[in-house]
Amino acid sequence: MSVSVIIPAYNCQPALDLTLAALAHQTYPEDLLEVVVVDDSSEPAIELPKIRPANCRIVRVAEHSTGWGRSNALHVGAVNSTGEILHWLDADMVVFPEHVEAQVRWHHTSDEAVTLGYKRFVSEEWPTPEEVAERSDAGTLDRLFRIEDSETHDYVEKIIDETDQLRGGDHLNFRAHVGATAALTRSLYEAAGGLDTELRLGEDTEFGYRLTQAGAVFVPEPAARSWHLGASHMMTKGPALRRYNHPYLADRMPHPRWLRAGANRSWAVPLVTAVVPADAGFEMVRVCVDRLLANDLTDLRVLLVADWAEITDHRRSILDDPLLDRRLIATTYRSEPRVELVQEVPETVFPSPYLLRLTPYVGVDADTVRQLVSIADEWQVGLVRLLPVGASSPDEAVSLWRTSALSRAVRVREPDEPLHKVVAEVAGERWVSGADLGATDLRLLPEKELTSPRPRLVVRPDKRSSRITSPDGKTIPVGGLRSLAGATRFVAERYARGAAGRVKRRIDRRG
């Protein structure tokens, strides 16, 4: 396969000269390798040095984009390159001769592989391009710097080592997609939507998150060795970088969950996207959607599916309108930012990591969605299915689909093969009880109970919550009618057991 090594460059000519000298001695076939240096408006402009790969050229960002920064430069390089495989490499890297070959061999096996190279950070005096070329040719590049004077990429290697080279990792493996050397197929790059050119920092982490949702598998490759000239930004400016990145990444990435500490906020990419066909009566759909919106997992968006285009403002009989229910649904949610009216059921909700499918006849409890996500993550399955209380057919099941598994299943699925079976094969499936998770068939409720949940108030527990003390002196917090009833039963049972114990002790004493 053909490979494009893409190097973003900004005012870094001395370091770039060393990087190109190392790339001039790669073991990957010369006729399949191109190197594209993307000059991000350097002053003076970047020039190609004497020692460089045979197929090497410069692309000037200003001729193709009004943007700037590493992410934009990498995207410009991707668009203006020809390789089937894209290999990112920073302009301060001295890579070993087998570096490219070691990474891209994986892409000959799987289009979904994203390979991660290794690096050691050095701060010693830099060599000359001639010395880099000579050592690359002689096979002694590993002695270019003293190993004991270099540092590993601790954060990344810790993730890799603690997960058996990511084989034992989970949906957060993308956290290792950080740094100066990685490779992927062009088809996967496009499927994930390409780099976010508006990001100035943290673009590799955010793109790693979207690659995950596109079905990528991250493969660390220890044989892809390199020297990194100087310390990374995270090593020298860690707190400032984290402070800057946090709001940008939090809006785009539901994972990891600690990014979104702010309660009850809406984000560009929701954790869960629920899809509900609006093909039932107005009251039924309203209760279904309002129960979803009332979940304690508020990082959620609802897509209501119907032919909304049929609704017009032509003269009609107001109360005998055949589209009245649909019109009332549209009016109810037109100002709700977490509900969107869509024409068709989406195949995927990429880049949202979870797709929740349910009929408009399902009513969920306040913690149902959160529990479904917890089960999916605990078991690392691609599909969690739940049969609501009162439902009679598996077709009525609520289903939580993991977007990454769904993306991969869609690519490997045979024609007419049931999608849930492919997802189960790719990533596993788990059934759970509707009774345990509080999901009910709304059609079984009396009409007077078919109502939306009342608003939940966020209050300080020491001021607004009730408390009951049990016989053993334990305090039980109470929040709401159902909790109060449960606590009352609990205390009554404890008192009953305590009274029985006291009677027995008196009898024993008298005897």
BAGU-776225 format. One record per residue (C-alpha): residue in three letters; residue number from 1; x, z, y. Coordinates in steps of 0.5 Angstrom, whole numbers. Layout:
<atoms>
<'Ala', NUM, <X, Z, Y>>
...
</atoms>
This chain:
<atoms>
<'Met', 1, <0, 0, 0>>
<'Ser', 2, <2, -1, 7>>
<'Val', 3, <4, 5, 11>>
<'Ser', 4, <4, 6, 19>>
<'Val', 5, <8, 11, 21>>
<'Ile', 6, <5, 13, 28>>
<'Ile', 7, <9, 17, 33>>
<'Pro', 8, <7, 20, 40>>
<'Ala', 9, <12, 20, 45>>
<'Tyr', 10, <12, 23, 52>>
<'Asn', 11, <19, 24, 56>>
<'Cys', 12, <23, 25, 49>>
<'Gln', 13, <28, 20, 48>>
<'Pro', 14, <34, 24, 46>>
<'Ala', 15, <29, 27, 40>>
<'Leu', 16, <26, 20, 39>>
<'Asp', 17, <33, 17, 37>>
<'Leu', 18, <34, 22, 32>>
<'Thr', 19, <27, 21, 29>>
<'Leu', 20, <28, 14, 29>>
<'Ala', 21, <35, 14, 26>>
<'Ala', 22, <32, 18, 20>>
<'Leu', 23, <26, 13, 19>>
<'Ala', 24, <31, 7, 18>>
<'His', 25, <33, 10, 12>>
<'Gln', 26, <27, 11, 8>>
<'Thr', 27, <26, 10, 1>>
<'Tyr', 28, <19, 7, 2>>
<'Pro', 29, <20, -1, 1>>
<'Glu', 30, <22, -4, 8>>
<'Asp', 31, <17, -9, 8>>
<'Leu', 32, <11, -4, 7>>
<'Leu', 33, <13, 0, 13>>
<'Glu', 34, <12, 0, 20>>
<'Val', 35, <13, 5, 25>>
<'Val', 36, <9, 5, 32>>
<'Val', 37, <12, 9, 37>>
<'Val', 38, <6, 11, 42>>
<'Asp', 39, <9, 12, 49>>
<'Asp', 40, <4, 16, 53>>
<'Ser', 41, <6, 14, 60>>
<'Ser', 42, <13, 17, 60>>
<'Glu', 43, <18, 17, 66>>
<'Pro', 44, <23, 13, 65>>
<'Ala', 45, <19, 9, 60>>
<'Ile', 46, <21, 10, 52>>
<'Glu', 47, <26, 5, 49>>
<'Leu', 48, <27, 3, 42>>
<'Pro', 49, <35, 6, 41>>
<'Lys', 50, <40, 2, 37>>
<'Ile', 51, <39, 5, 30>>
<'Arg', 52, <31, 4, 28>>
<'Pro', 53, <27, 2, 22>>
<'Ala', 54, <27, -6, 21>>
<'Asn', 55, <19, -6, 23>>
<'Cys', 56, <19, -2, 29>>
<'Arg', 57, <15, -3, 36>>
<'Ile', 58, <13, 1, 42>>
<'Val', 59, <5, 1, 44>>
<'Arg', 60, <4, 3, 51>>
<'Val', 61, <-2, 8, 52>>
<'Ala', 62, <-3, 6, 59>>
<'Glu', 63, <-5, -2, 56>>
<'His', 64, <-10, 1, 52>>
<'Ser', 65, <-13, 7, 54>>
<'Thr', 66, <-14, 11, 61>>
<'Gly', 67, <-13, 18, 57>>
<'Trp', 68, <-7, 22, 55>>
<'Gly', 69, <-5, 27, 51>>
<'Arg', 70, <-2, 27, 43>>
<'Ser', 71, <-9, 26, 40>>
<'Asn', 72, <-11, 20, 45>>
<'Ala', 73, <-4, 17, 43>>
<'Leu', 74, <-5, 18, 36>>
<'His', 75, <-11, 15, 36>>
<'Val', 76, <-8, 9, 40>>
<'Gly', 77, <-3, 8, 35>>
<'Ala', 78, <-8, 8, 29>>
<'Val', 79, <-12, 3, 33>>
<'Asn', 80, <-6, -1, 34>>
<'Ser', 81, <-3, -1, 27>>
<'Thr', 82, <-4, -5, 21>>
<'Gly', 83, <-2, 0, 15>>
<'Glu', 84, <-7, 2, 10>>
<'Ile', 85, <-4, 9, 10>>
<'Leu', 86, <-3, 13, 17>>
<'His', 87, <3, 17, 17>>
<'Trp', 88, <3, 22, 23>>
<'Leu', 89, <10, 24, 25>>
<'Asp', 90, <12, 28, 32>>
<'Ala', 91, <18, 25, 36>>
<'Asp', 92, <22, 31, 34>>
<'Met', 93, <23, 31, 27>>
<'Val', 94, <29, 29, 23>>
<'Val', 95, <25, 27, 16>>
<'Phe', 96, <29, 26, 9>>
<'Pro', 97, <30, 19, 6>>
<'Glu', 98, <24, 21, 1>>
<'His', 99, <19, 24, 6>>
<'Val', 100, <14, 18, 7>>
<'Glu', 101, <15, 16, 0>>
<'Ala', 102, <13, 23, -3>>
<'Gln', 103, <7, 24, 2>>
<'Val', 104, <4, 17, 1>>
<'Arg', 105, <4, 16, -7>>
<'Trp', 106, <-2, 21, -7>>
<'His', 107, <-6, 16, -3>>
<'His', 108, <-5, 11, -9>>
<'Thr', 109, <-8, 15, -13>>
<'Ser', 110, <-14, 18, -8>>
<'Asp', 111, <-17, 15, -2>>
<'Glu', 112, <-19, 22, 0>>
<'Ala', 113, <-12, 25, 0>>
<'Val', 114, <-9, 28, 6>>
<'Thr', 115, <-2, 30, 5>>
<'Leu', 116, <2, 35, 9>>
<'Gly', 117, <9, 35, 9>>
<'Tyr', 118, <14, 41, 10>>
<'Lys', 119, <19, 43, 16>>
<'Arg', 120, <24, 48, 18>>
<'Phe', 121, <25, 49, 25>>
<'Val', 122, <32, 49, 28>>
<'Ser', 123, <35, 51, 35>>
<'Glu', 124, <42, 49, 34>>
<'Glu', 125, <46, 44, 38>>
<'Trp', 126, <43, 37, 36>>
<'Pro', 127, <47, 32, 32>>
<'Thr', 128, <48, 24, 34>>
<'Pro', 129, <43, 19, 31>>
<'Glu', 130, <50, 16, 28>>
<'Glu', 131, <51, 23, 24>>
<'Val', 132, <43, 23, 22>>
<'Ala', 133, <44, 16, 19>>
<'Glu', 134, <50, 17, 16>>
<'Arg', 135, <48, 23, 12>>
<'Ser', 136, <41, 20, 11>>
<'Asp', 137, <45, 14, 7>>
<'Ala', 138, <50, 19, 4>>
<'Gly', 139, <44, 24, 1>>
<'Thr', 140, <47, 30, 5>>
<'Leu', 141, <41, 31, 10>>
<'Asp', 142, <40, 37, 7>>
<'Arg', 143, <46, 40, 10>>
<'Leu', 144, <45, 37, 17>>
<'Phe', 145, <43, 44, 19>>
<'Arg', 146, <45, 51, 16>>
<'Ile', 147, <39, 53, 12>>
<'Glu', 148, <40, 60, 14>>
<'Asp', 149, <39, 59, 21>>
<'Ser', 150, <32, 55, 20>>
<'Glu', 151, <25, 58, 20>>
<'Thr', 152, <19, 56, 16>>
<'His', 153, <12, 54, 18>>
<'Asp', 154, <10, 61, 16>>
<'Tyr', 155, <3, 61, 18>>
<'Val', 156, <2, 54, 14>>
<'Glu', 157, <6, 56, 8>>
<'Lys', 158, <3, 63, 8>>
<'Ile', 159, <-4, 59, 7>>
<'Ile', 160, <-1, 54, 2>>
<'Asp', 161, <3, 60, -2>>
<'Glu', 162, <-3, 65, -3>>
<'Thr', 163, <-8, 59, -5>>
<'Asp', 164, <-3, 56, -11>>
<'Gln', 165, <-2, 50, -7>>
<'Leu', 166, <-9, 50, -4>>
<'Arg', 167, <-12, 49, -11>>
<'Gly', 168, <-15, 56, -11>>
<'Gly', 169, <-17, 55, -4>>
<'Asp', 170, <-24, 54, -1>>
<'His', 171, <-27, 50, 5>>
<'Leu', 172, <-22, 53, 10>>
<'Asn', 173, <-16, 49, 7>>
<'Phe', 174, <-16, 45, 13>>
<'Arg', 175, <-13, 51, 17>>
<'Ala', 176, <-6, 48, 13>>
<'His', 177, <-7, 41, 17>>
<'Val', 178, <-3, 44, 23>>
<'Gly', 179, <4, 41, 25>>
<'Ala', 180, <8, 35, 26>>
<'Thr', 181, <7, 31, 19>>
<'Ala', 182, <1, 29, 15>>
<'Ala', 183, <-2, 22, 12>>
<'Leu', 184, <-8, 20, 10>>
<'Thr', 185, <-12, 13, 9>>
<'Arg', 186, <-14, 9, 14>>
<'Ser', 187, <-21, 9, 11>>
<'Leu', 188, <-21, 16, 11>>
<'Tyr', 189, <-19, 17, 18>>
<'Glu', 190, <-25, 12, 20>>
<'Ala', 191, <-30, 16, 16>>
<'Ala', 192, <-28, 22, 19>>
<'Gly', 193, <-29, 19, 26>>
<'Gly', 194, <-22, 19, 28>>
<'Leu', 195, <-19, 24, 33>>
<'Asp', 196, <-22, 27, 38>>
<'Thr', 197, <-19, 24, 44>>
<'Glu', 198, <-22, 29, 49>>
<'Leu', 199, <-18, 35, 46>>
<'Arg', 200, <-11, 36, 49>>
<'Leu', 201, <-9, 42, 44>>
<'Gly', 202, <-12, 44, 37>>
<'Glu', 203, <-13, 37, 35>>
<'Asp', 204, <-10, 37, 28>>
<'Thr', 205, <-14, 43, 27>>
<'Glu', 206, <-21, 40, 29>>
<'Phe', 207, <-19, 34, 26>>
<'Gly', 208, <-18, 37, 19>>
<'Tyr', 209, <-25, 41, 20>>
<'Arg', 210, <-28, 34, 20>>
<'Leu', 211, <-24, 31, 15>>
<'Thr', 212, <-26, 37, 10>>
<'Gln', 213, <-33, 35, 12>>
<'Ala', 214, <-32, 28, 10>>
<'Gly', 215, <-30, 30, 3>>
<'Ala', 216, <-22, 30, 4>>
<'Val', 217, <-18, 34, -1>>
<'Phe', 218, <-11, 37, 2>>
<'Val', 219, <-5, 36, -2>>
<'Pro', 220, <2, 40, 1>>
<'Glu', 221, <8, 36, -2>>
<'Pro', 222, <14, 40, -2>>
<'Ala', 223, <18, 34, -3>>
<'Ala', 224, <17, 31, 4>>
<'Arg', 225, <22, 35, 7>>
<'Ser', 226, <24, 35, 15>>
<'Trp', 227, <28, 38, 20>>
<'His', 228, <24, 40, 26>>
<'Leu', 229, <28, 40, 33>>
<'Gly', 230, <26, 46, 36>>
<'Ala', 231, <21, 52, 36>>
<'Ser', 232, <13, 50, 35>>
<'His', 233, <9, 51, 41>>
<'Met', 234, <5, 56, 37>>
<'Met', 235, <12, 60, 36>>
<'Thr', 236, <14, 60, 43>>
<'Lys', 237, <7, 61, 47>>
<'Gly', 238, <2, 63, 41>>
<'Pro', 239, <-3, 68, 45>>
<'Ala', 240, <-4, 63, 51>>
<'Leu', 241, <-5, 57, 46>>
<'Arg', 242, <-10, 61, 42>>
<'Arg', 243, <-13, 63, 49>>
<'Tyr', 244, <-14, 56, 51>>
<'Asn', 245, <-16, 53, 44>>
<'His', 246, <-21, 58, 42>>
<'Pro', 247, <-27, 55, 47>>
<'Tyr', 248, <-26, 48, 45>>
<'Leu', 249, <-25, 49, 38>>
<'Ala', 250, <-31, 54, 37>>
<'Asp', 251, <-36, 49, 40>>
<'Arg', 252, <-34, 44, 35>>
<'Met', 253, <-32, 48, 29>>
<'Pro', 254, <-37, 53, 25>>
<'His', 255, <-31, 55, 21>>
<'Pro', 256, <-28, 59, 21>>
<'Arg', 257, <-34, 64, 23>>
<'Trp', 258, <-30, 69, 27>>
<'Leu', 259, <-29, 63, 32>>
<'Arg', 260, <-37, 64, 34>>
<'Ala', 261, <-37, 71, 36>>
<'Gly', 262, <-42, 70, 41>>
<'Ala', 263, <-49, 72, 39>>
<'Asn', 264, <-55, 67, 39>>
<'Arg', 265, <-51, 62, 42>>
<'Ser', 266, <-52, 54, 41>>
<'Trp', 267, <-46, 50, 39>>
<'Ala', 268, <-45, 42, 39>>
<'Val', 269, <-44, 43, 32>>
<'Pro', 270, <-49, 48, 28>>
<'Leu', 271, <-47, 51, 22>>
<'Val', 272, <-53, 49, 18>>
<'Thr', 273, <-58, 43, 20>>
<'Ala', 274, <-65, 44, 17>>
<'Val', 275, <-69, 38, 15>>
<'Val', 276, <-76, 38, 15>>
<'Pro', 277, <-81, 33, 14>>
<'Ala', 278, <-87, 34, 19>>
<'Asp', 279, <-92, 31, 14>>
<'Ala', 280, <-97, 37, 14>>
<'Gly', 281, <-102, 40, 19>>
<'Phe', 282, <-99, 43, 26>>
<'Glu', 283, <-100, 50, 24>>
<'Met', 284, <-96, 49, 17>>
<'Val', 285, <-90, 46, 20>>
<'Arg', 286, <-90, 51, 26>>
<'Val', 287, <-90, 57, 22>>
<'Cys', 288, <-84, 53, 17>>
<'Val', 289, <-80, 51, 23>>
<'Asp', 290, <-81, 58, 27>>
<'Arg', 291, <-79, 62, 21>>
<'Leu', 292, <-73, 58, 21>>
<'Leu', 293, <-71, 59, 28>>
<'Ala', 294, <-72, 66, 27>>
<'Asn', 295, <-67, 67, 22>>
<'Asp', 296, <-61, 72, 23>>
<'Leu', 297, <-57, 66, 22>>
<'Thr', 298, <-58, 63, 29>>
<'Asp', 299, <-53, 58, 29>>
<'Leu', 300, <-58, 53, 26>>
<'Arg', 301, <-61, 46, 28>>
<'Val', 302, <-68, 43, 26>>
<'Leu', 303, <-69, 36, 25>>
<'Leu', 304, <-76, 34, 24>>
<'Val', 305, <-78, 28, 21>>
<'Ala', 306, <-84, 23, 22>>
<'Asp', 307, <-85, 17, 26>>
<'Trp', 308, <-85, 20, 33>>
<'Ala', 309, <-85, 13, 36>>
<'Glu', 310, <-93, 12, 34>>
<'Ile', 311, <-95, 17, 39>>
<'Thr', 312, <-97, 14, 45>>
<'Asp', 313, <-101, 15, 51>>
<'His', 314, <-106, 10, 51>>
<'Arg', 315, <-113, 12, 52>>
<'Arg', 316, <-116, 16, 46>>
<'Ser', 317, <-121, 21, 43>>
<'Ile', 318, <-117, 27, 45>>
<'Leu', 319, <-120, 32, 40>>
<'Asp', 320, <-121, 26, 34>>
<'Asp', 321, <-114, 23, 35>>
<'Pro', 322, <-111, 21, 28>>
<'Leu', 323, <-104, 23, 31>>
<'Leu', 324, <-107, 30, 34>>
<'Asp', 325, <-103, 34, 29>>
<'Arg', 326, <-96, 30, 30>>
<'Arg', 327, <-97, 30, 37>>
<'Leu', 328, <-98, 38, 38>>
<'Ile', 329, <-92, 39, 34>>
<'Ala', 330, <-88, 34, 38>>
<'Thr', 331, <-91, 38, 44>>
<'Thr', 332, <-89, 45, 41>>
<'Tyr', 333, <-82, 43, 40>>
<'Arg', 334, <-80, 38, 46>>
<'Ser', 335, <-77, 44, 50>>
<'Glu', 336, <-73, 47, 44>>
<'Pro', 337, <-66, 46, 44>>
<'Arg', 338, <-65, 47, 37>>
<'Val', 339, <-70, 42, 35>>
<'Glu', 340, <-70, 35, 35>>
<'Leu', 341, <-75, 30, 33>>
<'Val', 342, <-72, 24, 28>>
<'Gln', 343, <-75, 18, 25>>
<'Glu', 344, <-72, 18, 18>>
<'Val', 345, <-69, 23, 14>>
<'Pro', 346, <-61, 23, 15>>
<'Glu', 347, <-57, 22, 9>>
<'Thr', 348, <-52, 27, 11>>
<'Val', 349, <-51, 32, 17>>
<'Phe', 350, <-44, 31, 18>>
<'Pro', 351, <-40, 34, 22>>
<'Ser', 352, <-45, 40, 21>>
<'Pro', 353, <-42, 43, 14>>
<'Tyr', 354, <-49, 45, 11>>
<'Leu', 355, <-55, 41, 10>>
<'Leu', 356, <-62, 45, 9>>
<'Arg', 357, <-67, 41, 6>>
<'Leu', 358, <-74, 44, 5>>
<'Thr', 359, <-82, 42, 5>>
<'Pro', 360, <-86, 44, 11>>
<'Tyr', 361, <-90, 49, 6>>
<'Val', 362, <-84, 53, 5>>
<'Gly', 363, <-83, 60, 9>>
<'Val', 364, <-77, 63, 9>>
<'Asp', 365, <-75, 70, 11>>
<'Ala', 366, <-71, 73, 17>>
<'Asp', 367, <-64, 73, 12>>
<'Thr', 368, <-66, 67, 7>>
<'Val', 369, <-61, 62, 11>>
<'Arg', 370, <-55, 67, 11>>
<'Gln', 371, <-56, 69, 4>>
<'Leu', 372, <-56, 62, 2>>
<'Val', 373, <-50, 60, 6>>
<'Ser', 374, <-46, 66, 3>>
<'Ile', 375, <-48, 64, -4>>
<'Ala', 376, <-45, 57, -3>>
<'Asp', 377, <-39, 60, 0>>
<'Glu', 378, <-38, 66, -6>>
<'Trp', 379, <-39, 61, -11>>
<'Gln', 380, <-36, 55, -7>>
<'Val', 381, <-41, 50, -10>>
<'Gly', 382, <-44, 44, -7>>
<'Leu', 383, <-51, 45, -8>>
<'Val', 384, <-55, 52, -8>>
<'Arg', 385, <-63, 51, -10>>
<'Leu', 386, <-68, 56, -9>>
<'Leu', 387, <-75, 55, -12>>
<'Pro', 388, <-80, 59, -7>>
<'Val', 389, <-85, 64, -10>>
<'Gly', 390, <-91, 60, -12>>
<'Ala', 391, <-88, 53, -12>>
<'Ser', 392, <-89, 50, -19>>
<'Ser', 393, <-84, 44, -19>>
<'Pro', 394, <-77, 43, -18>>
<'Asp', 395, <-79, 38, -13>>
<'Glu', 396, <-81, 44, -8>>
<'Ala', 397, <-74, 47, -8>>
<'Val', 398, <-71, 49, -2>>
<'Ser', 399, <-64, 46, -3>>
<'Leu', 400, <-57, 48, 1>>
<'Trp', 401, <-52, 42, 1>>
<'Arg', 402, <-45, 43, 3>>
<'Thr', 403, <-43, 37, 7>>
<'Ser', 404, <-36, 36, 4>>
<'Ala', 405, <-39, 35, -3>>
<'Leu', 406, <-44, 31, -1>>
<'Ser', 407, <-39, 26, 3>>
<'Arg', 408, <-35, 26, -4>>
<'Ala', 409, <-41, 25, -8>>
<'Val', 410, <-44, 19, -4>>
<'Arg', 411, <-37, 15, -5>>
<'Val', 412, <-37, 16, -12>>
<'Arg', 413, <-44, 15, -14>>
<'Glu', 414, <-47, 10, -19>>
<'Pro', 415, <-53, 6, -17>>
<'Asp', 416, <-59, 10, -18>>
<'Glu', 417, <-55, 16, -20>>
<'Pro', 418, <-59, 22, -18>>
<'Leu', 419, <-55, 25, -12>>
<'His', 420, <-56, 32, -14>>
<'Lys', 421, <-53, 31, -21>>
<'Val', 422, <-47, 28, -17>>
<'Val', 423, <-46, 33, -13>>
<'Ala', 424, <-46, 38, -19>>
<'Glu', 425, <-41, 34, -22>>
<'Val', 426, <-37, 34, -16>>
<'Ala', 427, <-37, 41, -14>>
<'Gly', 428, <-42, 45, -18>>
<'Glu', 429, <-49, 47, -17>>
<'Arg', 430, <-53, 54, -17>>
<'Trp', 431, <-60, 56, -18>>
<'Val', 432, <-63, 63, -14>>
<'Ser', 433, <-69, 66, -14>>
<'Gly', 434, <-74, 65, -8>>
<'Ala', 435, <-77, 72, -10>>
<'Asp', 436, <-70, 75, -8>>
<'Leu', 437, <-68, 71, -2>>
<'Gly', 438, <-75, 71, 1>>
<'Ala', 439, <-78, 64, 1>>
<'Thr', 440, <-85, 63, 0>>
<'Asp', 441, <-90, 57, -1>>
<'Leu', 442, <-94, 58, 5>>
<'Arg', 443, <-100, 55, 2>>
<'Leu', 444, <-101, 61, -2>>
<'Leu', 445, <-102, 65, 5>>
<'Pro', 446, <-109, 67, 7>>
<'Glu', 447, <-110, 63, 14>>
<'Lys', 448, <-110, 69, 18>>
<'Glu', 449, <-103, 70, 16>>
<'Leu', 450, <-101, 63, 17>>
<'Thr', 451, <-97, 66, 24>>
<'Ser', 452, <-90, 65, 27>>
<'Pro', 453, <-86, 71, 27>>
<'Arg', 454, <-86, 75, 33>>
<'Pro', 455, <-79, 75, 37>>
<'Arg', 456, <-74, 80, 35>>
<'Leu', 457, <-71, 84, 40>>
<'Val', 458, <-64, 86, 40>>
<'Val', 459, <-63, 93, 42>>
<'Arg', 460, <-58, 99, 42>>
<'Pro', 461, <-60, 102, 35>>
<'Asp', 462, <-59, 109, 38>>
<'Lys', 463, <-64, 108, 44>>
<'Arg', 464, <-70, 104, 40>>
<'Ser', 465, <-69, 105, 33>>
<'Ser', 466, <-73, 110, 29>>
<'Arg', 467, <-69, 115, 24>>
<'Ile', 468, <-72, 119, 18>>
<'Thr', 469, <-68, 124, 15>>
<'Ser', 470, <-68, 125, 7>>
<'Pro', 471, <-68, 132, 3>>
<'Asp', 472, <-60, 131, 2>>
<'Gly', 473, <-59, 131, 10>>
<'Lys', 474, <-57, 123, 10>>
<'Thr', 475, <-60, 119, 16>>
<'Ile', 476, <-64, 113, 14>>
<'Pro', 477, <-64, 108, 20>>
<'Val', 478, <-71, 104, 21>>
<'Gly', 479, <-72, 98, 24>>
<'Gly', 480, <-79, 95, 24>>
<'Leu', 481, <-86, 96, 20>>
<'Arg', 482, <-83, 94, 13>>
<'Ser', 483, <-77, 98, 14>>
<'Leu', 484, <-81, 104, 16>>
<'Ala', 485, <-85, 103, 10>>
<'Gly', 486, <-79, 102, 5>>
<'Ala', 487, <-76, 108, 8>>
<'Thr', 488, <-82, 113, 8>>
<'Arg', 489, <-83, 111, 0>>
<'Phe', 490, <-75, 112, -1>>
<'Val', 491, <-76, 119, 3>>
<'Ala', 492, <-82, 121, -1>>
<'Glu', 493, <-79, 120, -8>>
<'Arg', 494, <-73, 124, -6>>
<'Tyr', 495, <-77, 130, -4>>
<'Ala', 496, <-81, 129, -10>>
<'Arg', 497, <-75, 129, -14>>
<'Gly', 498, <-73, 135, -10>>
<'Ala', 499, <-79, 139, -11>>
<'Ala', 500, <-79, 138, -18>>
<'Gly', 501, <-72, 140, -19>>
<'Arg', 502, <-74, 147, -15>>
<'Val', 503, <-80, 148, -19>>
<'Lys', 504, <-75, 147, -25>>
<'Arg', 505, <-70, 152, -23>>
<'Arg', 506, <-75, 157, -21>>
<'Ile', 507, <-78, 157, -28>>
<'Asp', 508, <-71, 157, -31>>
<'Arg', 509, <-69, 163, -27>>
<'Arg', 510, <-76, 167, -29>>
<'Gly', 511, <-74, 165, -36>>
</atoms>
